[in-house]
């Protein structure tokens, strides 16, 4: 047993499908885990290639530690969920990162990735 809990990892890897090429594109990115949802913040907002790819094809690969999953991603549009995503990410990384994350937390675009349901015994 032992090891690091997924929520405590510094980053995850997200693989999107290129909207023009159809090729896989993987990024390493900060994340926060809340219940069955992984939240990300796109500092480049809508201009980020990975966000553009998700808009075209929301099916993504997600690697959390040594666990690989196929998931669905979406841009967060609900006001309360938006605030939650921003708060979770800024709180998680504020102590790990020397620079002020306030502007990033305020201006970045929140993205949610829904984890596949995991039922015991299936």
BAFI-452101 format. One line per 5 residues: number of its first residue (from 1); their letters; for each residue x negated, z negated, y negated of N, C-alpha, C, CB. Coordinates in nm, 3 decimals, decimal comma. Glycine has a CB too. Layout:
NUM> a> X:Z:Y:X:Z:Y:X:Z:Y:X:Z:Y; ...
//
This chain:
1> xxxxx> -0,085:0,000:0,118:0,000:0,000:0,000:-0,089:0,000:-0,123:0,096:-0,122:0,000; -0,057:-0,076:-0,225:-0,139:-0,078:-0,346:-0,130:0,052:-0,422:-0,282:-0,106:-0,311; -0,230:0,078:-0,505:-0,228:0,202:-0,582:-0,156:0,184:-0,714:-0,163:0,314:-0,503; -0,157:0,289:-0,790:-0,096:0,288:-0,922:0,049:0,334:-0,913:-0,175:0,377:-1,019; 0,136:0,263:-0,981:0,276:0,305:-0,989:0,284:0,434:-1,070:0,365:0,193:-1,053
6> xxxxx> 0,372:0,526:-1,032:0,383:0,652:-1,107:0,402:0,632:-1,258:0,497:0,733:-1,053; 0,483:0,536:-1,297:0,511:0,514:-1,439:0,385:0,472:-1,516:0,620:0,408:-1,456; 0,287:0,416:-1,445:0,165:0,367:-1,511:0,056:0,473:-1,522:0,112:0,248:-1,435; 0,075:0,588:-1,462:-0,025:0,695:-1,473:-0,037:0,741:-1,617:0,011:0,814:-1,381; -0,155:0,790:-1,655:-0,176:0,836:-1,792:-0,110:0,969:-1,821:-0,323:0,846:-1,820
11> xxxxx> -0,100:1,054:-1,721:-0,044:1,187:-1,744:0,018:1,242:-1,616:-0,153:1,283:-1,795; 0,096:1,348:-1,635:0,152:1,421:-1,521:0,116:1,568:-1,542:0,308:1,400:-1,509; 0,145:1,649:-1,443:0,124:1,793:-1,452:0,259:1,862:-1,437:0,022:1,844:-1,343; 0,286:1,955:-1,527:0,411:2,030:-1,524:0,376:2,177:-1,510:0,498:2,003:-1,653; 0,437:2,242:-1,412:0,416:2,385:-1,391:0,545:2,460:-1,421:0,368:2,414:-1,245
16> xxxxx> 0,535:2,550:-1,519:0,649:2,634:-1,556:0,620:2,776:-1,507:0,675:2,632:-1,711; 0,725:2,858:-1,506:0,710:2,999:-1,472:0,704:3,079:-1,601:0,827:3,049:-1,380; 0,599:3,158:-1,616:0,582:3,238:-1,737:0,702:3,327:-1,762:0,456:3,322:-1,728; 0,754:3,322:-1,883:0,877:3,396:-1,915:0,855:3,546:-1,917:0,931:3,351:-2,049; 0,730:3,591:-1,939:0,701:3,735:-1,937:0,629:3,777:-1,810:0,617:3,773:-2,059
21> xxxxx> 0,535:3,694:-1,766:0,451:3,732:-1,651:0,510:3,691:-1,517:0,314:3,671:-1,666; 0,592:3,586:-1,518:0,642:3,532:-1,391:0,538:3,449:-1,318:0,689:3,645:-1,302; 0,421:3,432:-1,380:0,312:3,355:-1,318:0,328:3,207:-1,348:0,174:3,405:-1,369; 0,279:3,121:-1,258:0,286:2,977:-1,284:0,186:2,936:-1,392:0,260:2,898:-1,154; 0,229:2,845:-1,478:0,143:2,790:-1,584:0,154:2,638:-1,578:0,184:2,844:-1,727
26> xxxxx> 0,040:2,571:-1,562:0,040:2,426:-1,548:-0,025:2,361:-1,670:-0,034:2,384:-1,420; 0,041:2,255:-1,719:-0,015:2,174:-1,827:-0,031:2,031:-1,779:0,075:2,181:-1,953; -0,126:1,962:-1,839:-0,141:1,818:-1,819:-0,086:1,755:-1,944:-0,293:1,776:-1,791; 0,004:1,657:-1,929:0,074:1,604:-2,045:0,110:1,458:-2,028:0,199:1,686:-2,073; 0,116:1,387:-2,140:0,163:1,249:-2,139:0,311:1,247:-2,103:0,139:1,181:-2,276
31> xxxxx> 0,353:1,137:-2,043:0,492:1,126:-2,001:0,535:0,980:-1,999:0,513:1,190:-1,863; 0,664:0,959:-1,997:0,722:0,827:-1,973:0,830:0,844:-1,868:0,779:0,763:-2,106; 0,836:0,750:-1,776:0,934:0,753:-1,668:1,040:0,649:-1,697:0,866:0,727:-1,530; 1,167:0,692:-1,692:1,279:0,600:-1,714:1,386:0,636:-1,613:1,334:0,610:-1,862; 1,414:0,543:-1,522:1,508:0,567:-1,412:1,462:0,692:-1,337:1,655:0,584:-1,465
36> xxxxx> 1,545:0,794:-1,326:1,510:0,916:-1,252:1,476:1,032:-1,345:1,624:0,956:-1,158; 1,428:1,000:-1,465:1,396:1,102:-1,563:1,255:1,082:-1,616:1,497:1,101:-1,678; 1,181:1,193:-1,623:1,050:1,194:-1,686:1,068:1,255:-1,824:0,943:1,274:-1,600; 1,020:1,183:-1,925:1,028:1,234:-2,062:0,892:1,280:-2,110:1,085:1,127:-2,157; 0,892:1,390:-2,181:0,772:1,448:-2,240:0,800:1,473:-2,388:0,729:1,582:-2,166
41> xxxxx> 0,694:1,481:-2,468:0,709:1,521:-2,607:0,619:1,642:-2,631:0,674:1,404:-2,705; 0,678:1,750:-2,680:0,603:1,871:-2,712:0,560:1,865:-2,858:0,688:1,999:-2,685; 0,431:1,840:-2,879:0,378:1,835:-3,016:0,395:1,967:-3,088:0,232:1,795:-3,015; 0,394:2,077:-3,014:0,413:2,209:-3,072:0,559:2,248:-3,085:0,341:2,311:-2,990; 0,648:2,157:-3,045:0,792:2,183:-3,055:0,834:2,306:-2,978:0,832:2,198:-3,199
46> xxxxx> 0,925:2,382:-3,037:0,979:2,502:-2,974:0,873:2,611:-2,959:1,096:2,555:-3,054; 0,763:2,603:-3,035:0,659:2,706:-3,031:0,569:2,694:-2,907:0,573:2,698:-3,156; 0,573:2,582:-2,838:0,489:2,564:-2,719:0,533:2,659:-2,609:0,495:2,417:-2,669; 0,437:2,725:-2,547:0,469:2,819:-2,440:0,547:2,753:-2,327:0,341:2,880:-2,384; 0,509:2,630:-2,291:0,578:2,566:-2,179:0,723:2,537:-2,213:0,507:2,437:-2,141
51> xxxxx> 0,753:2,509:-2,339:0,891:2,487:-2,381:0,967:2,620:-2,376:0,898:2,425:-2,523; 0,905:2,727:-2,425:0,967:2,859:-2,419:0,996:2,898:-2,275:0,877:2,966:-2,486; 0,902:2,867:-2,185:0,922:2,898:-2,043:1,040:2,821:-1,985:0,795:2,865:-1,964; 1,054:2,693:-2,021:1,165:2,610:-1,972:1,298:2,663:-2,023:1,146:2,463:-2,016; 1,300:2,713:-2,144:1,424:2,770:-2,199:1,472:2,889:-2,113:1,403:2,816:-2,346
56> xxxxx> 1,377:2,966:-2,059:1,411:3,082:-1,977:1,437:3,043:-1,832:1,299:3,186:-1,983; 1,355:2,953:-1,778:1,368:2,910:-1,639:1,342:2,761:-1,632:1,270:2,988:-1,545; 1,448:2,678:-1,621:1,432:2,533:-1,623:1,377:2,471:-1,495:1,562:2,471:-1,653; 1,355:2,552:-1,391:1,297:2,498:-1,267:1,147:2,482:-1,288:1,328:2,591:-1,144; 1,097:2,361:-1,267:0,955:2,332:-1,289:0,897:2,258:-1,170:0,935:2,249:-1,418
61> xxxxx> 0,767:2,268:-1,156:0,695:2,185:-1,062:0,645:2,063:-1,138:0,576:2,263:-0,995; 0,654:1,947:-1,077:0,608:1,824:-1,140:0,516:1,752:-1,043:0,728:1,732:-1,182; 0,398:1,717:-1,090:0,306:1,636:-1,010:0,289:1,501:-1,080:0,168:1,707:-0,992; 0,330:1,397:-1,009:0,311:1,259:-1,055:0,216:1,194:-0,955:0,449:1,179:-1,065; 0,094:1,176:-0,995:-0,005:1,122:-0,903:-0,026:1,219:-0,789:0,037:0,984:-0,850
66> xxxxx> -0,001:1,174:-0,665:-0,018:1,261:-0,549:0,114:1,317:-0,499:-0,088:1,186:-0,436; 0,219:1,303:-0,579:0,352:1,350:-0,538:0,388:1,478:-0,614:0,459:1,241:-0,562; 0,417:1,584:-0,539:0,460:1,712:-0,597:0,609:1,729:-0,575:0,381:1,831:-0,535; 0,681:1,769:-0,681:0,826:1,785:-0,672:0,869:1,912:-0,745:0,899:1,661:-0,730; 0,980:1,967:-0,704:1,046:2,075:-0,777:1,163:2,010:-0,849:1,093:2,195:-0,681
71> xxxxx> 1,168:2,031:-0,980:1,267:1,960:-1,063:1,331:2,056:-1,162:1,201:1,843:-1,138; 1,427:2,004:-1,237:1,490:2,079:-1,345:1,454:2,011:-1,476:1,646:2,088:-1,327; 1,413:2,094:-1,571:1,377:2,044:-1,703:1,483:2,088:-1,804:1,237:2,093:-1,746; 1,490:2,015:-1,913:1,583:2,051:-2,020:1,532:1,993:-2,152:1,727:2,001:-1,990; 1,570:2,059:-2,259:1,540:2,007:-2,392:1,641:1,896:-2,418:1,546:2,121:-2,502
76> xxxxx> 1,594:1,782:-2,467:1,683:1,669:-2,495:1,760:1,700:-2,623:1,602:1,536:-2,509; 1,893:1,694:-2,614:1,977:1,724:-2,730:2,064:1,606:-2,771:2,063:1,844:-2,702; 2,085:1,512:-2,681:2,165:1,393:-2,711:2,084:1,300:-2,802:2,207:1,320:-2,580; 2,147:1,253:-2,909:2,078:1,170:-3,008:2,021:1,040:-2,950:2,173:1,136:-3,120; 2,100:0,972:-2,867:2,053:0,846:-2,809:1,939:0,870:-2,711:2,169:0,772:-2,739
81> xxxxx> 1,950:0,974:-2,630:1,844:1,005:-2,534:1,718:1,050:-2,607:1,890:1,115:-2,435; 1,734:1,123:-2,717:1,622:1,165:-2,800:1,545:1,042:-2,849:1,671:1,251:-2,920; 1,617:0,944:-2,903:1,553:0,822:-2,954:1,484:0,745:-2,841:1,658:0,732:-3,023; 1,548:0,740:-2,725:1,489:0,672:-2,609:1,358:0,738:-2,568:1,588:0,672:-2,491; 1,359:0,870:-2,556:1,238:0,943:-2,514:1,124:0,916:-2,611:1,266:1,094:-2,504
86> xxxxx> 1,150:0,926:-2,740:1,046:0,904:-2,841:0,990:0,762:-2,832:1,102:0,931:-2,982; 1,082:0,664:-2,823:1,039:0,523:-2,818:0,954:0,497:-2,693:1,162:0,430:-2,819; 1,000:0,545:-2,578:0,926:0,521:-2,454:0,784:0,578:-2,460:1,001:0,582:-2,335; 0,770:0,700:-2,509:0,638:0,763:-2,513:0,546:0,696:-2,615:0,651:0,910:-2,545; 0,597:0,668:-2,733:0,511:0,604:-2,834:0,469:0,465:-2,787:0,585:0,594:-2,970
91> xxxxx> 0,563:0,389:-2,730:0,527:0,255:-2,680:0,424:0,263:-2,568:0,653:0,182:-2,629; 0,437:0,358:-2,479:0,345:0,369:-2,366:0,204:0,402:-2,413:0,393:0,476:-2,268; 0,190:0,493:-2,509:0,057:0,543:-2,546:-0,003:0,479:-2,670:0,063:0,689:-2,566; 0,073:0,406:-2,747:0,021:0,346:-2,870:-0,100:0,256:-2,843:0,131:0,265:-2,940; -0,097:0,182:-2,733:-0,208:0,092:-2,700:-0,324:0,163:-2,633:-0,159:-0,019:-2,610
96> xxxxx> -0,302:0,284:-2,581:-0,406:0,357:-2,508:-0,479:0,457:-2,596:-0,345:0,430:-2,390; -0,425:0,486:-2,712:-0,475:0,595:-2,795:-0,510:0,540:-2,932:-0,372:0,711:-2,805; -0,628:0,572:-2,983:-0,677:0,513:-3,107:-0,601:0,560:-3,232:-0,823:0,544:-3,123; -0,557:0,684:-3,234:-0,491:0,736:-3,354:-0,346:0,688:-3,363:-0,496:0,889:-3,354; -0,290:0,701:-3,481:-0,151:0,664:-3,505:-0,059:0,771:-3,444:-0,123:0,649:-3,658
101> xxxxx> 0,031:0,728:-3,360:0,121:0,822:-3,292:0,258:0,831:-3,359:0,138:0,781:-3,148; 0,273:0,766:-3,473:0,403:0,760:-3,538:0,458:0,899:-3,573:0,395:0,676:-3,663; 0,375:0,984:-3,634:0,423:1,118:-3,672:0,456:1,201:-3,548:0,316:1,190:-3,757; 0,370:1,197:-3,447:0,395:1,268:-3,322:0,527:1,222:-3,261:0,279:1,246:-3,222; 0,548:1,093:-3,259:0,671:1,038:-3,202:0,795:1,076:-3,280:0,660:0,889:-3,194
106> xxxxx> 0,776:1,104:-3,408:0,889:1,139:-3,494:0,918:1,289:-3,494:0,862:1,092:-3,636; 0,812:1,373:-3,481:0,830:1,516:-3,501:0,825:1,601:-3,373:0,726:1,565:-3,594; 0,771:1,548:-3,265:0,759:1,625:-3,141:0,897:1,648:-3,079:0,666:1,554:-3,041; 0,907:1,750:-2,995:1,033:1,786:-2,930:1,043:1,717:-2,795:1,045:1,938:-2,914; 1,146:1,634:-2,773:1,161:1,567:-2,644:1,215:1,662:-2,537:1,254:1,446:-2,658
111> xxxxx> 1,153:1,653:-2,420:1,193:1,731:-2,304:1,214:1,633:-2,188:1,086:1,840:-2,268; 1,318:1,655:-2,110:1,347:1,569:-1,995:1,333:1,650:-1,867:1,490:1,508:-2,005; 1,276:1,585:-1,766:1,269:1,644:-1,632:1,340:1,547:-1,538:1,118:1,669:-1,587; 1,442:1,598:-1,473:1,519:1,516:-1,380:1,451:1,515:-1,243:1,665:1,569:-1,367; 1,419:1,397:-1,194:1,356:1,386:-1,062:1,459:1,416:-0,953:1,295:1,245:-1,041
116> xxxxx> 1,414:1,475:-0,843:1,509:1,498:-0,733:1,557:1,365:-0,678:1,445:1,583:-0,619; 1,681:1,360:-0,633:1,731:1,235:-0,578:1,658:1,205:-0,448:1,884:1,242:-0,556; 1,627:1,079:-0,429:1,557:1,038:-0,306:1,643:0,934:-0,237:1,412:0,981:-0,337; 1,700:0,974:-0,125:1,782:0,881:-0,047:1,703:0,834:0,073:1,915:0,947:-0,003; 1,703:0,704:0,091:1,635:0,647:0,207:1,704:0,694:0,335:1,634:0,491:0,200
121> xx> 1,624:0,730:0,434:1,679:0,766:0,564:1,716:0,912:0,579:1,798:0,684:0,590; 1,707:0,991:0,473:1,740:1,134:0,484:1,624:1,210:0,542:1,777:1,192:0,348
//
